[in-house]
Amino acid sequence: MFPPYDTADADRPVTLDRREGPYGEVVLRRRGGGGTGPAGGPAAPAPVFEIIANGCFLMDTSDGRSERLLIRAALDALPAGRSAPALLIGGLGVGFSLAEAAAEPRWGRIAVVEREEAVVDWHRTGPLGRISAAALADPRTEVIRADLVAHLRAGEGAAPYDALCLDIDNGPDWTVTEGNGGLYSPAGLAACRARLTPGGVLAVWSAQPSSAFEEALRNAGFVGVRTEEISVARGVPDVVHLAVRGA
């Protein structure tokens, strides 16, 4: 399914898979990693895999610090002593958040909501498995094929979570698909709050800080609203917005 490496690929992006789904086009690309390095010298850099959604760059495997922070910061913000908290990760992406969660024994149930069949395939049988294979094999992990907004609005009787870690866009102010905007609306944030246990944490990844989103979180009844930043090579920092459902 996926083309082999070729030394000619080292300096150009190579499309590994392209699919048209109910939410638009998703593409997996590889950059670099085509060679093996000079004889006797250091190995060539590892390839970087990119996910493109509807022509918009979504994420890649070049770093992963902020995606891992999304999980660590949520756990740190939970009340001390909470046993085996249940975690929902919104968006499988390239797998860094899931890998971080599965590496932490304090988490209990780990649910990953991913609506794109292609993304799940790229992890289960494709090159992104190098990041997520162990996490997907963890007995705590469950992959739920669903739209995140619809899953959060499942209503009365739906299982609650102690932490919601959401990364389905480039941020509240920069959505990849139009329907995702509902997640950051008053109704969407109310649905997030309703799916959290008292003292539960909402963590939202963003490619840039958003004071307007911080205000929206407060207006939705969350407390302890704050933002953690991760510096990047160029431009504004990636951030994780954090908020707590009051007891």
C-alpha positions as a LaTeX table, in Angstrom:
\begin{tabular}{lrrr}
\hline
Residue & $x$ (\AA) & $y$ (\AA) & $z$ (\AA) \\
\hline
Met1 & 0.00 & 0.00 & 0.00 \\
Phe2 & 2.80 & 2.41 & 0.90 \\
Pro3 & 5.66 & 3.01 & $-1.54$ \\
Pro4 & 9.18 & 2.06 & $-0.39$ \\
Tyr5 & 11.83 & 4.65 & 0.34 \\
Asp6 & 13.85 & 5.86 & $-2.58$ \\
Thr7 & 16.98 & 8.01 & $-2.33$ \\
Ala8 & 15.40 & 10.40 & $-4.83$ \\
Asp9 & 12.67 & 11.12 & $-2.26$ \\
Ala10 & 15.01 & 12.71 & 0.28 \\
Asp11 & 14.38 & 16.32 & $-0.72$ \\
Arg12 & 10.76 & 16.26 & $-1.85$ \\
Pro13 & 7.43 & 15.37 & $-0.26$ \\
Val14 & 6.01 & 12.04 & $-1.37$ \\
Thr15 & 2.28 & 11.31 & $-1.18$ \\
Leu16 & 1.81 & 7.91 & 0.44 \\
Asp17 & $-1.99$ & 7.83 & 0.52 \\
Arg18 & $-4.82$ & 10.11 & $-0.54$ \\
Arg19 & $-8.47$ & 9.48 & 0.32 \\
Glu20 & $-11.75$ & 11.26 & $-0.20$ \\
Gly21 & $-14.16$ & 10.78 & 2.69 \\
Pro22 & $-17.38$ & 12.24 & 4.03 \\
Tyr23 & $-15.47$ & 15.17 & 5.54 \\
Gly24 & $-13.25$ & 15.89 & 2.55 \\
Glu25 & $-9.79$ & 14.81 & 1.45 \\
Val26 & $-7.08$ & 13.50 & 3.76 \\
Val27 & $-3.51$ & 12.93 & 2.63 \\
Leu28 & $-0.48$ & 11.25 & 4.20 \\
Arg29 & 2.88 & 12.55 & 2.97 \\
Arg30 & 6.48 & 11.70 & 3.74 \\
Arg31 & 9.38 & 14.14 & 3.71 \\
Gly32 & 13.03 & 13.11 & 3.86 \\
Gly33 & 14.47 & 9.87 & 5.11 \\
Gly34 & 15.00 & 8.46 & 1.65 \\
Gly35 & 18.70 & 7.78 & 1.96 \\
Thr36 & 20.79 & 5.74 & 4.36 \\
Gly37 & 23.54 & 8.29 & 4.99 \\
Pro38 & 27.13 & 8.21 & 3.69 \\
Ala39 & 29.12 & 5.01 & 4.09 \\
Gly40 & 30.62 & 4.96 & 7.55 \\
Gly41 & 28.84 & 8.19 & 8.44 \\
Pro42 & 25.79 & 8.99 & 10.52 \\
Ala43 & 22.43 & 7.59 & 9.49 \\
Ala44 & 20.14 & 9.77 & 7.43 \\
Pro45 & 17.52 & 11.72 & 9.41 \\
Ala46 & 14.29 & 9.87 & 10.07 \\
Pro47 & 11.47 & 10.64 & 7.65 \\
Val48 & 8.78 & 13.12 & 8.67 \\
Phe49 & 5.17 & 12.15 & 8.03 \\
Glu50 & 2.53 & 14.82 & 7.46 \\
Ile51 & $-1.27$ & 14.73 & 7.57 \\
Ile52 & $-3.04$ & 17.18 & 5.25 \\
Ala53 & $-6.80$ & 17.67 & 5.58 \\
Asn54 & $-8.75$ & 19.45 & 2.84 \\
Gly55 & $-5.52$ & 20.99 & 1.57 \\
Cys56 & $-4.63$ & 22.36 & 5.02 \\
Phe57 & $-1.53$ & 21.16 & 6.89 \\
Leu58 & $-2.75$ & 19.56 & 10.11 \\
Met59 & 0.26 & 18.01 & 11.87 \\
Asp60 & 3.49 & 16.10 & 11.34 \\
Thr61 & 5.95 & 13.89 & 13.20 \\
Ser62 & 8.79 & 16.43 & 13.34 \\
Asp63 & 8.37 & 17.37 & 17.00 \\
Gly64 & 5.44 & 16.22 & 19.15 \\
Arg65 & 6.29 & 18.17 & 22.30 \\
Ser66 & 3.04 & 20.11 & 22.41 \\
Glu67 & 0.91 & 17.03 & 21.64 \\
Arg68 & 2.57 & 15.23 & 24.55 \\
Leu69 & 2.15 & 18.29 & 26.78 \\
Leu70 & $-1.60$ & 18.11 & 26.06 \\
Ile71 & $-1.73$ & 14.82 & 27.97 \\
Arg72 & 0.76 & 15.60 & 30.75 \\
Ala73 & $-0.79$ & 18.96 & 31.58 \\
Ala74 & $-4.27$ & 17.46 & 31.81 \\
Leu75 & $-3.08$ & 14.76 & 34.21 \\
Asp76 & $-1.21$ & 17.29 & 36.35 \\
Ala77 & $-4.34$ & 19.47 & 36.58 \\
Leu78 & $-6.54$ & 16.67 & 37.94 \\
Pro79 & $-7.28$ & 16.55 & 41.68 \\
Ala80 & $-4.53$ & 14.80 & 43.62 \\
Gly81 & $-5.20$ & 11.18 & 44.37 \\
Arg82 & $-7.75$ & 10.54 & 41.64 \\
Ser83 & $-7.47$ & 6.84 & 40.86 \\
Ala84 & $-7.23$ & 5.54 & 37.27 \\
Pro85 & $-8.79$ & 8.61 & 35.62 \\
Ala86 & $-10.62$ & 8.04 & 32.33 \\
Leu87 & $-9.17$ & 9.94 & 29.37 \\
Leu88 & $-10.65$ & 10.88 & 26.02 \\
Ile89 & $-8.26$ & 11.95 & 23.26 \\
Gly90 & $-10.00$ & 13.83 & 20.48 \\
Gly91 & $-8.16$ & 13.02 & 17.26 \\
Leu92 & $-5.62$ & 10.23 & 16.75 \\
Gly93 & $-3.46$ & 12.46 & 14.55 \\
Val94 & 0.12 & 11.21 & 14.21 \\
Gly95 & $-0.14$ & 9.39 & 17.53 \\
Phe96 & 2.04 & 11.42 & 19.92 \\
Ser97 & $-0.78$ & 12.15 & 22.38 \\
Leu98 & $-1.89$ & 8.53 & 22.51 \\
Ala99 & 1.69 & 7.31 & 22.94 \\
Glu100 & 2.19 & 9.75 & 25.82 \\
Ala101 & $-1.02$ & 8.60 & 27.51 \\
Ala102 & $-0.27$ & 4.89 & 27.19 \\
Ala103 & 3.23 & 5.42 & 28.60 \\
Glu104 & 1.67 & 6.77 & 31.81 \\
Pro105 & 0.41 & 3.98 & 34.12 \\
Arg106 & $-1.77$ & 6.38 & 36.15 \\
Trp107 & $-4.35$ & 6.68 & 33.37 \\
Gly108 & $-7.24$ & 4.24 & 33.42 \\
Arg109 & $-9.47$ & 3.93 & 30.35 \\
Ile110 & $-8.02$ & 5.67 & 27.26 \\
Ala111 & $-10.54$ & 6.36 & 24.51 \\
Val112 & $-9.39$ & 7.85 & 21.19 \\
Val113 & $-12.09$ & 9.35 & 18.98 \\
Glu114 & $-11.07$ & 9.51 & 15.30 \\
Arg115 & $-13.53$ & 10.04 & 12.46 \\
Glu116 & $-11.18$ & 9.36 & 9.54 \\
Glu117 & $-10.82$ & 5.68 & 8.63 \\
Ala118 & $-7.66$ & 6.56 & 6.69 \\
Val119 & $-5.92$ & 7.92 & 9.79 \\
Val120 & $-6.70$ & 4.75 & 11.75 \\
Asp121 & $-5.36$ & 2.66 & 8.84 \\
Trp122 & $-2.12$ & 4.68 & 8.72 \\
His123 & $-1.54$ & 3.67 & 12.34 \\
Arg124 & $-2.70$ & 0.06 & 12.25 \\
Thr125 & $-1.04$ & $-0.98$ & 8.97 \\
Gly126 & 0.98 & 2.04 & 7.87 \\
Pro127 & 4.08 & 4.01 & 8.83 \\
Leu128 & 2.52 & 5.89 & 11.76 \\
Gly129 & 2.50 & 2.59 & 13.64 \\
Arg130 & 6.10 & 3.27 & 14.64 \\
Ile131 & 4.70 & 5.90 & 17.03 \\
Ser132 & 1.45 & 4.30 & 18.16 \\
Ala133 & 1.76 & 0.50 & 17.89 \\
Ala134 & 2.48 & $-0.14$ & 21.57 \\
Ala135 & $-0.23$ & 2.30 & 22.66 \\
Leu136 & $-2.84$ & 0.74 & 20.37 \\
Ala137 & $-1.98$ & $-2.68$ & 21.81 \\
Asp138 & $-2.43$ & $-1.40$ & 25.38 \\
Pro139 & $-5.55$ & $-3.03$ & 26.91 \\
Arg140 & $-6.65$ & 0.36 & 28.27 \\
Thr141 & $-6.92$ & 1.81 & 24.75 \\
Glu142 & $-10.12$ & 1.92 & 22.72 \\
Val143 & $-10.36$ & 3.55 & 19.28 \\
Ile144 & $-13.82$ & 4.99 & 18.62 \\
Arg145 & $-14.61$ & 5.72 & 14.97 \\
Ala146 & $-16.90$ & 8.75 & 15.31 \\
Asp147 & $-17.14$ & 12.48 & 14.86 \\
Leu148 & $-15.82$ & 14.07 & 18.05 \\
Val149 & $-18.54$ & 16.71 & 18.34 \\
Ala150 & $-21.25$ & 14.06 & 17.95 \\
His151 & $-19.55$ & 11.78 & 20.48 \\
Leu152 & $-19.35$ & 14.54 & 23.09 \\
Arg153 & $-23.03$ & 15.34 & 22.58 \\
Ala154 & $-24.08$ & 11.72 & 23.13 \\
Gly155 & $-26.27$ & 12.90 & 25.99 \\
Glu156 & $-27.62$ & 11.34 & 29.17 \\
Gly157 & $-26.18$ & 7.94 & 30.05 \\
Ala158 & $-22.93$ & 8.43 & 28.12 \\
Ala159 & $-19.78$ & 7.47 & 30.02 \\
Pro160 & $-18.07$ & 10.46 & 31.67 \\
Tyr161 & $-14.37$ & 11.24 & 31.45 \\
Asp162 & $-11.93$ & 12.75 & 33.90 \\
Ala163 & $-10.01$ & 14.48 & 31.12 \\
Leu164 & $-10.78$ & 15.55 & 27.57 \\
Cys165 & $-7.65$ & 16.21 & 25.49 \\
Leu166 & $-8.73$ & 17.63 & 22.15 \\
Asp167 & $-6.58$ & 18.16 & 19.05 \\
Ile168 & $-8.68$ & 18.06 & 15.90 \\
Asp169 & $-7.84$ & 21.45 & 14.36 \\
Asn170 & $-5.10$ & 24.02 & 14.20 \\
Gly171 & $-6.92$ & 25.66 & 17.10 \\
Pro172 & $-10.20$ & 27.30 & 18.14 \\
Asp173 & $-9.57$ & 30.20 & 15.75 \\
Trp174 & $-8.43$ & 28.04 & 12.81 \\
Thr175 & $-10.67$ & 25.06 & 12.14 \\
Val176 & $-9.84$ & 22.49 & 9.47 \\
Thr177 & $-13.43$ & 21.66 & 8.58 \\
Glu178 & $-16.44$ & 23.89 & 9.05 \\
Gly179 & $-18.34$ & 21.48 & 11.30 \\
Asn180 & $-15.54$ & 21.52 & 13.88 \\
Gly181 & $-16.38$ & 25.10 & 14.79 \\
Gly182 & $-19.28$ & 23.79 & 16.85 \\
Leu183 & $-16.83$ & 22.28 & 19.32 \\
Tyr184 & $-15.66$ & 25.72 & 20.41 \\
Ser185 & $-19.12$ & 27.29 & 20.50 \\
Pro186 & $-21.05$ & 27.78 & 23.78 \\
Ala187 & $-23.06$ & 24.62 & 23.01 \\
Gly188 & $-19.91$ & 22.64 & 22.22 \\
Leu189 & $-18.15$ & 23.72 & 25.40 \\
Ala190 & $-21.30$ & 22.93 & 27.40 \\
Ala191 & $-21.19$ & 19.41 & 25.92 \\
Cys192 & $-17.54$ & 19.08 & 26.95 \\
Arg193 & $-18.35$ & 20.21 & 30.48 \\
Ala194 & $-21.26$ & 17.77 & 30.70 \\
Arg195 & $-19.02$ & 14.82 & 29.75 \\
Leu196 & $-16.48$ & 15.65 & 32.49 \\
Thr197 & $-16.58$ & 14.42 & 36.05 \\
Pro198 & $-16.48$ & 17.12 & 38.77 \\
Gly199 & $-12.92$ & 18.41 & 38.88 \\
Gly200 & $-12.32$ & 17.02 & 35.39 \\
Val201 & $-10.00$ & 18.79 & 32.97 \\
Leu202 & $-10.54$ & 20.06 & 29.43 \\
Ala203 & $-7.30$ & 20.51 & 27.47 \\
Val204 & $-7.37$ & 21.93 & 23.93 \\
Trp205 & $-4.35$ & 22.11 & 21.60 \\
Ser206 & $-3.89$ & 25.21 & 19.45 \\
Ala207 & $-1.29$ & 26.47 & 16.99 \\
Gln208 & $-1.59$ & 29.92 & 18.57 \\
Pro209 & $-2.85$ & 31.49 & 21.80 \\
Ser210 & $-6.46$ & 32.67 & 21.87 \\
Ser211 & $-7.62$ & 35.09 & 24.55 \\
Ala212 & $-11.11$ & 34.91 & 23.06 \\
Phe213 & $-11.20$ & 31.15 & 23.64 \\
Glu214 & $-10.02$ & 31.60 & 27.23 \\
Glu215 & $-12.95$ & 33.96 & 27.77 \\
Ala216 & $-15.32$ & 31.47 & 26.11 \\
Leu217 & $-14.15$ & 28.79 & 28.55 \\
Arg218 & $-14.89$ & 31.03 & 31.52 \\
Asn219 & $-18.29$ & 31.94 & 30.09 \\
Ala220 & $-19.04$ & 28.21 & 29.74 \\
Gly221 & $-18.60$ & 27.75 & 33.49 \\
Phe222 & $-15.05$ & 26.41 & 33.59 \\
Val223 & $-12.63$ & 27.49 & 36.30 \\
Gly224 & $-8.85$ & 27.50 & 36.54 \\
Val225 & $-8.54$ & 28.62 & 32.92 \\
Arg226 & $-4.90$ & 28.96 & 31.84 \\
Thr227 & $-2.62$ & 28.47 & 28.85 \\
Glu228 & 0.69 & 26.63 & 28.58 \\
Glu229 & 3.05 & 27.44 & 25.70 \\
Ile230 & 5.62 & 25.46 & 23.72 \\
Ser231 & 8.08 & 27.54 & 21.68 \\
Val232 & 8.54 & 26.66 & 18.01 \\
Ala233 & 11.34 & 27.38 & 15.56 \\
Arg234 & 9.41 & 30.14 & 13.79 \\
Gly235 & 6.29 & 32.13 & 14.58 \\
Val236 & 3.98 & 32.11 & 17.58 \\
Pro237 & 4.18 & 29.24 & 20.09 \\
Asp238 & 1.94 & 26.19 & 20.12 \\
Val239 & $-0.28$ & 26.21 & 23.18 \\
Val240 & $-2.49$ & 24.03 & 25.34 \\
His241 & $-5.58$ & 25.71 & 26.77 \\
Leu242 & $-6.59$ & 24.18 & 30.11 \\
Ala243 & $-9.84$ & 24.50 & 32.06 \\
Val244 & $-11.45$ & 22.64 & 34.96 \\
Arg245 & $-15.04$ & 21.67 & 35.62 \\
Gly246 & $-15.87$ & 22.88 & 39.12 \\
Ala247 & $-16.97$ & 20.40 & 41.75 \\
\hline
\end{tabular}
